[in-house]
């Protein structure tokens, strides 16, 4: 049981790291090629700031190559963030379940012998 709890703790730590990387990926706009053939973080230099540029679909075409990189970037990191958060919840439940089973496993009411069944 201790092995299950320890592995779930490591899983929770990994899931938190995944969620943090995905959140950071959403906070930083993708690097893309602009019309001058320069590769840059184009949305980072916008006057209205990074977060508002990422949600404004009218300025996405300023990234010439790769095509649809902003949409791909948002979808990829949103999925990674969602799955990371789901993994955090599931691993935390597993840690809690394992700890409760270790501490109170003998405390639960046990059913009487059911007559050899």
PyMOL commands that place a pseudoatom at each C-alpha (Angstrom):
pseudoatom trace, name=CA, resn=UNK, resi=1, chain=A, elem=C, hetatm=0, pos=[0.000, 0.000, 0.000]
pseudoatom trace, name=CA, resn=UNK, resi=2, chain=A, elem=C, hetatm=0, pos=[2.896, 2.334, 0.766]
pseudoatom trace, name=CA, resn=UNK, resi=3, chain=A, elem=C, hetatm=0, pos=[4.245, 1.702, -2.728]
pseudoatom trace, name=CA, resn=UNK, resi=4, chain=A, elem=C, hetatm=0, pos=[0.937, 2.817, -4.244]
pseudoatom trace, name=CA, resn=UNK, resi=5, chain=A, elem=C, hetatm=0, pos=[0.905, 5.998, -2.158]
pseudoatom trace, name=CA, resn=UNK, resi=6, chain=A, elem=C, hetatm=0, pos=[4.503, 6.872, -3.051]
pseudoatom trace, name=CA, resn=UNK, resi=7, chain=A, elem=C, hetatm=0, pos=[3.921, 6.298, -6.754]
pseudoatom trace, name=CA, resn=UNK, resi=8, chain=A, elem=C, hetatm=0, pos=[0.765, 8.393, -6.622]
pseudoatom trace, name=CA, resn=UNK, resi=9, chain=A, elem=C, hetatm=0, pos=[2.700, 11.203, -4.917]
pseudoatom trace, name=CA, resn=UNK, resi=10, chain=A, elem=C, hetatm=0, pos=[5.274, 11.097, -7.723]
pseudoatom trace, name=CA, resn=UNK, resi=11, chain=A, elem=C, hetatm=0, pos=[2.418, 11.077, -10.236]
pseudoatom trace, name=CA, resn=UNK, resi=12, chain=A, elem=C, hetatm=0, pos=[0.910, 14.125, -8.560]
pseudoatom trace, name=CA, resn=UNK, resi=13, chain=A, elem=C, hetatm=0, pos=[4.245, 15.952, -8.703]
pseudoatom trace, name=CA, resn=UNK, resi=14, chain=A, elem=C, hetatm=0, pos=[4.578, 15.097, -12.410]
pseudoatom trace, name=CA, resn=UNK, resi=15, chain=A, elem=C, hetatm=0, pos=[1.025, 16.221, -13.093]
pseudoatom trace, name=CA, resn=UNK, resi=16, chain=A, elem=C, hetatm=0, pos=[1.626, 19.551, -11.346]
pseudoatom trace, name=CA, resn=UNK, resi=17, chain=A, elem=C, hetatm=0, pos=[4.767, 20.034, -13.453]
pseudoatom trace, name=CA, resn=UNK, resi=18, chain=A, elem=C, hetatm=0, pos=[2.793, 19.248, -16.616]
pseudoatom trace, name=CA, resn=UNK, resi=19, chain=A, elem=C, hetatm=0, pos=[0.058, 21.711, -15.670]
pseudoatom trace, name=CA, resn=UNK, resi=20, chain=A, elem=C, hetatm=0, pos=[2.629, 24.429, -14.888]
pseudoatom trace, name=CA, resn=UNK, resi=21, chain=A, elem=C, hetatm=0, pos=[4.417, 23.948, -18.219]
pseudoatom trace, name=CA, resn=UNK, resi=22, chain=A, elem=C, hetatm=0, pos=[1.111, 24.027, -20.086]
pseudoatom trace, name=CA, resn=UNK, resi=23, chain=A, elem=C, hetatm=0, pos=[0.033, 27.199, -18.273]
pseudoatom trace, name=CA, resn=UNK, resi=24, chain=A, elem=C, hetatm=0, pos=[3.378, 28.806, -19.074]
pseudoatom trace, name=CA, resn=UNK, resi=25, chain=A, elem=C, hetatm=0, pos=[2.977, 27.735, -22.710]
pseudoatom trace, name=CA, resn=UNK, resi=26, chain=A, elem=C, hetatm=0, pos=[-0.388, 29.451, -22.842]
pseudoatom trace, name=CA, resn=UNK, resi=27, chain=A, elem=C, hetatm=0, pos=[1.061, 32.579, -21.262]
pseudoatom trace, name=CA, resn=UNK, resi=28, chain=A, elem=C, hetatm=0, pos=[3.857, 32.854, -23.839]
pseudoatom trace, name=CA, resn=UNK, resi=29, chain=A, elem=C, hetatm=0, pos=[2.828, 33.235, -27.455]
pseudoatom trace, name=CA, resn=UNK, resi=30, chain=A, elem=C, hetatm=0, pos=[4.354, 30.927, -30.066]
pseudoatom trace, name=CA, resn=UNK, resi=31, chain=A, elem=C, hetatm=0, pos=[7.461, 31.824, -32.018]
pseudoatom trace, name=CA, resn=UNK, resi=32, chain=A, elem=C, hetatm=0, pos=[6.558, 32.264, -35.675]
pseudoatom trace, name=CA, resn=UNK, resi=33, chain=A, elem=C, hetatm=0, pos=[7.831, 33.676, -38.927]
pseudoatom trace, name=CA, resn=UNK, resi=34, chain=A, elem=C, hetatm=0, pos=[6.465, 37.135, -39.702]
pseudoatom trace, name=CA, resn=UNK, resi=35, chain=A, elem=C, hetatm=0, pos=[6.288, 38.857, -43.095]
pseudoatom trace, name=CA, resn=UNK, resi=36, chain=A, elem=C, hetatm=0, pos=[9.897, 40.086, -42.922]
pseudoatom trace, name=CA, resn=UNK, resi=37, chain=A, elem=C, hetatm=0, pos=[11.132, 36.460, -42.818]
pseudoatom trace, name=CA, resn=UNK, resi=38, chain=A, elem=C, hetatm=0, pos=[12.215, 36.933, -39.208]
pseudoatom trace, name=CA, resn=UNK, resi=39, chain=A, elem=C, hetatm=0, pos=[11.372, 34.381, -36.556]
pseudoatom trace, name=CA, resn=UNK, resi=40, chain=A, elem=C, hetatm=0, pos=[10.170, 36.088, -33.394]
pseudoatom trace, name=CA, resn=UNK, resi=41, chain=A, elem=C, hetatm=0, pos=[7.699, 35.997, -30.569]
pseudoatom trace, name=CA, resn=UNK, resi=42, chain=A, elem=C, hetatm=0, pos=[5.485, 38.425, -32.453]
pseudoatom trace, name=CA, resn=UNK, resi=43, chain=A, elem=C, hetatm=0, pos=[2.628, 38.690, -29.965]
pseudoatom trace, name=CA, resn=UNK, resi=44, chain=A, elem=C, hetatm=0, pos=[5.010, 39.464, -27.115]
pseudoatom trace, name=CA, resn=UNK, resi=45, chain=A, elem=C, hetatm=0, pos=[5.924, 42.832, -28.651]
pseudoatom trace, name=CA, resn=UNK, resi=46, chain=A, elem=C, hetatm=0, pos=[2.350, 43.963, -29.191]
pseudoatom trace, name=CA, resn=UNK, resi=47, chain=A, elem=C, hetatm=0, pos=[1.327, 47.145, -27.329]
pseudoatom trace, name=CA, resn=UNK, resi=48, chain=A, elem=C, hetatm=0, pos=[-1.836, 45.597, -25.924]
pseudoatom trace, name=CA, resn=UNK, resi=49, chain=A, elem=C, hetatm=0, pos=[0.135, 42.823, -24.205]
pseudoatom trace, name=CA, resn=UNK, resi=50, chain=A, elem=C, hetatm=0, pos=[0.536, 39.114, -24.654]
pseudoatom trace, name=CA, resn=UNK, resi=51, chain=A, elem=C, hetatm=0, pos=[-2.716, 37.771, -23.226]
pseudoatom trace, name=CA, resn=UNK, resi=52, chain=A, elem=C, hetatm=0, pos=[-5.032, 40.060, -25.179]
pseudoatom trace, name=CA, resn=UNK, resi=53, chain=A, elem=C, hetatm=0, pos=[-3.145, 39.415, -28.442]
pseudoatom trace, name=CA, resn=UNK, resi=54, chain=A, elem=C, hetatm=0, pos=[-3.574, 35.679, -28.142]
pseudoatom trace, name=CA, resn=UNK, resi=55, chain=A, elem=C, hetatm=0, pos=[-7.357, 35.916, -27.955]
pseudoatom trace, name=CA, resn=UNK, resi=56, chain=A, elem=C, hetatm=0, pos=[-7.691, 38.465, -30.783]
pseudoatom trace, name=CA, resn=UNK, resi=57, chain=A, elem=C, hetatm=0, pos=[-8.151, 36.284, -33.889]
pseudoatom trace, name=CA, resn=UNK, resi=58, chain=A, elem=C, hetatm=0, pos=[-7.770, 39.237, -36.255]
pseudoatom trace, name=CA, resn=UNK, resi=59, chain=A, elem=C, hetatm=0, pos=[-4.014, 39.490, -35.655]
pseudoatom trace, name=CA, resn=UNK, resi=60, chain=A, elem=C, hetatm=0, pos=[-3.261, 35.753, -35.898]
pseudoatom trace, name=CA, resn=UNK, resi=61, chain=A, elem=C, hetatm=0, pos=[-2.560, 35.941, -39.658]
pseudoatom trace, name=CA, resn=UNK, resi=62, chain=A, elem=C, hetatm=0, pos=[0.479, 38.133, -38.947]
pseudoatom trace, name=CA, resn=UNK, resi=63, chain=A, elem=C, hetatm=0, pos=[2.318, 34.868, -38.347]
pseudoatom trace, name=CA, resn=UNK, resi=64, chain=A, elem=C, hetatm=0, pos=[3.053, 33.724, -41.889]
pseudoatom trace, name=CA, resn=UNK, resi=65, chain=A, elem=C, hetatm=0, pos=[4.696, 30.387, -41.140]
pseudoatom trace, name=CA, resn=UNK, resi=66, chain=A, elem=C, hetatm=0, pos=[3.733, 27.866, -39.826]
pseudoatom trace, name=CA, resn=UNK, resi=67, chain=A, elem=C, hetatm=0, pos=[0.124, 28.318, -40.793]
pseudoatom trace, name=CA, resn=UNK, resi=68, chain=A, elem=C, hetatm=0, pos=[-2.421, 28.370, -37.961]
pseudoatom trace, name=CA, resn=UNK, resi=69, chain=A, elem=C, hetatm=0, pos=[0.375, 28.183, -35.388]
pseudoatom trace, name=CA, resn=UNK, resi=70, chain=A, elem=C, hetatm=0, pos=[-1.504, 30.300, -32.842]
pseudoatom trace, name=CA, resn=UNK, resi=71, chain=A, elem=C, hetatm=0, pos=[-4.597, 28.095, -32.937]
pseudoatom trace, name=CA, resn=UNK, resi=72, chain=A, elem=C, hetatm=0, pos=[-2.433, 24.963, -32.766]
pseudoatom trace, name=CA, resn=UNK, resi=73, chain=A, elem=C, hetatm=0, pos=[-0.511, 26.455, -29.843]
pseudoatom trace, name=CA, resn=UNK, resi=74, chain=A, elem=C, hetatm=0, pos=[-3.656, 27.325, -27.894]
pseudoatom trace, name=CA, resn=UNK, resi=75, chain=A, elem=C, hetatm=0, pos=[-5.317, 23.950, -28.523]
pseudoatom trace, name=CA, resn=UNK, resi=76, chain=A, elem=C, hetatm=0, pos=[-2.192, 21.938, -27.667]
pseudoatom trace, name=CA, resn=UNK, resi=77, chain=A, elem=C, hetatm=0, pos=[-1.456, 23.691, -24.403]
pseudoatom trace, name=CA, resn=UNK, resi=78, chain=A, elem=C, hetatm=0, pos=[-5.135, 23.833, -23.397]
pseudoatom trace, name=CA, resn=UNK, resi=79, chain=A, elem=C, hetatm=0, pos=[-5.430, 20.070, -23.809]
pseudoatom trace, name=CA, resn=UNK, resi=80, chain=A, elem=C, hetatm=0, pos=[-2.178, 19.536, -21.896]
pseudoatom trace, name=CA, resn=UNK, resi=81, chain=A, elem=C, hetatm=0, pos=[-3.370, 21.828, -19.105]
pseudoatom trace, name=CA, resn=UNK, resi=82, chain=A, elem=C, hetatm=0, pos=[-6.740, 20.085, -18.861]
pseudoatom trace, name=CA, resn=UNK, resi=83, chain=A, elem=C, hetatm=0, pos=[-5.198, 16.621, -18.780]
pseudoatom trace, name=CA, resn=UNK, resi=84, chain=A, elem=C, hetatm=0, pos=[-2.577, 17.738, -16.262]
pseudoatom trace, name=CA, resn=UNK, resi=85, chain=A, elem=C, hetatm=0, pos=[-5.247, 19.095, -13.943]
pseudoatom trace, name=CA, resn=UNK, resi=86, chain=A, elem=C, hetatm=0, pos=[-7.306, 15.920, -14.341]
pseudoatom trace, name=CA, resn=UNK, resi=87, chain=A, elem=C, hetatm=0, pos=[-4.225, 13.854, -13.489]
pseudoatom trace, name=CA, resn=UNK, resi=88, chain=A, elem=C, hetatm=0, pos=[-3.586, 16.011, -10.401]
pseudoatom trace, name=CA, resn=UNK, resi=89, chain=A, elem=C, hetatm=0, pos=[-7.116, 15.326, -9.177]
pseudoatom trace, name=CA, resn=UNK, resi=90, chain=A, elem=C, hetatm=0, pos=[-6.959, 11.578, -9.863]
pseudoatom trace, name=CA, resn=UNK, resi=91, chain=A, elem=C, hetatm=0, pos=[-3.526, 11.143, -8.288]
pseudoatom trace, name=CA, resn=UNK, resi=92, chain=A, elem=C, hetatm=0, pos=[-4.554, 13.195, -5.244]
pseudoatom trace, name=CA, resn=UNK, resi=93, chain=A, elem=C, hetatm=0, pos=[-7.615, 10.970, -4.811]
pseudoatom trace, name=CA, resn=UNK, resi=94, chain=A, elem=C, hetatm=0, pos=[-5.368, 7.904, -5.066]
pseudoatom trace, name=CA, resn=UNK, resi=95, chain=A, elem=C, hetatm=0, pos=[-2.984, 9.320, -2.435]
pseudoatom trace, name=CA, resn=UNK, resi=96, chain=A, elem=C, hetatm=0, pos=[-5.895, 10.061, -0.117]
pseudoatom trace, name=CA, resn=UNK, resi=97, chain=A, elem=C, hetatm=0, pos=[-7.399, 6.623, -0.703]
pseudoatom trace, name=CA, resn=UNK, resi=98, chain=A, elem=C, hetatm=0, pos=[-4.078, 4.902, -0.024]
pseudoatom trace, name=CA, resn=UNK, resi=99, chain=A, elem=C, hetatm=0, pos=[-3.442, 6.903, 3.136]
pseudoatom trace, name=CA, resn=UNK, resi=100, chain=A, elem=C, hetatm=0, pos=[-6.939, 6.224, 4.476]
pseudoatom trace, name=CA, resn=UNK, resi=101, chain=A, elem=C, hetatm=0, pos=[-6.572, 2.536, 3.674]
pseudoatom trace, name=CA, resn=UNK, resi=102, chain=A, elem=C, hetatm=0, pos=[-3.216, 2.375, 5.469]
pseudoatom trace, name=CA, resn=UNK, resi=103, chain=A, elem=C, hetatm=0, pos=[-4.457, 4.220, 8.538]
pseudoatom trace, name=CA, resn=UNK, resi=104, chain=A, elem=C, hetatm=0, pos=[-8.011, 2.895, 8.790]
pseudoatom trace, name=CA, resn=UNK, resi=105, chain=A, elem=C, hetatm=0, pos=[-7.840, -0.374, 6.874]
pseudoatom trace, name=CA, resn=UNK, resi=106, chain=A, elem=C, hetatm=0, pos=[-8.296, -2.426, 10.047]
pseudoatom trace, name=CA, resn=UNK, resi=107, chain=A, elem=C, hetatm=0, pos=[-10.883, -0.031, 11.495]
pseudoatom trace, name=CA, resn=UNK, resi=108, chain=A, elem=C, hetatm=0, pos=[-13.622, -0.729, 8.972]
pseudoatom trace, name=CA, resn=UNK, resi=109, chain=A, elem=C, hetatm=0, pos=[-16.473, -3.052, 9.898]
pseudoatom trace, name=CA, resn=UNK, resi=110, chain=A, elem=C, hetatm=0, pos=[-15.792, -6.454, 8.452]
pseudoatom trace, name=CA, resn=UNK, resi=111, chain=A, elem=C, hetatm=0, pos=[-18.680, -8.633, 7.326]
pseudoatom trace, name=CA, resn=UNK, resi=112, chain=A, elem=C, hetatm=0, pos=[-19.297, -11.800, 9.217]
pseudoatom trace, name=CA, resn=UNK, resi=113, chain=A, elem=C, hetatm=0, pos=[-18.533, -15.085, 7.530]
pseudoatom trace, name=CA, resn=UNK, resi=114, chain=A, elem=C, hetatm=0, pos=[-21.265, -15.685, 4.985]
pseudoatom trace, name=CA, resn=UNK, resi=115, chain=A, elem=C, hetatm=0, pos=[-21.547, -19.410, 5.520]
pseudoatom trace, name=CA, resn=UNK, resi=116, chain=A, elem=C, hetatm=0, pos=[-18.782, -20.653, 3.217]
pseudoatom trace, name=CA, resn=UNK, resi=117, chain=A, elem=C, hetatm=0, pos=[-19.705, -18.630, 0.144]
for i in range(1, 117): cmd.bond("trace and resi %d" % i, "trace and resi %d" % (i + 1))
show_as sticks, trace
zoom trace
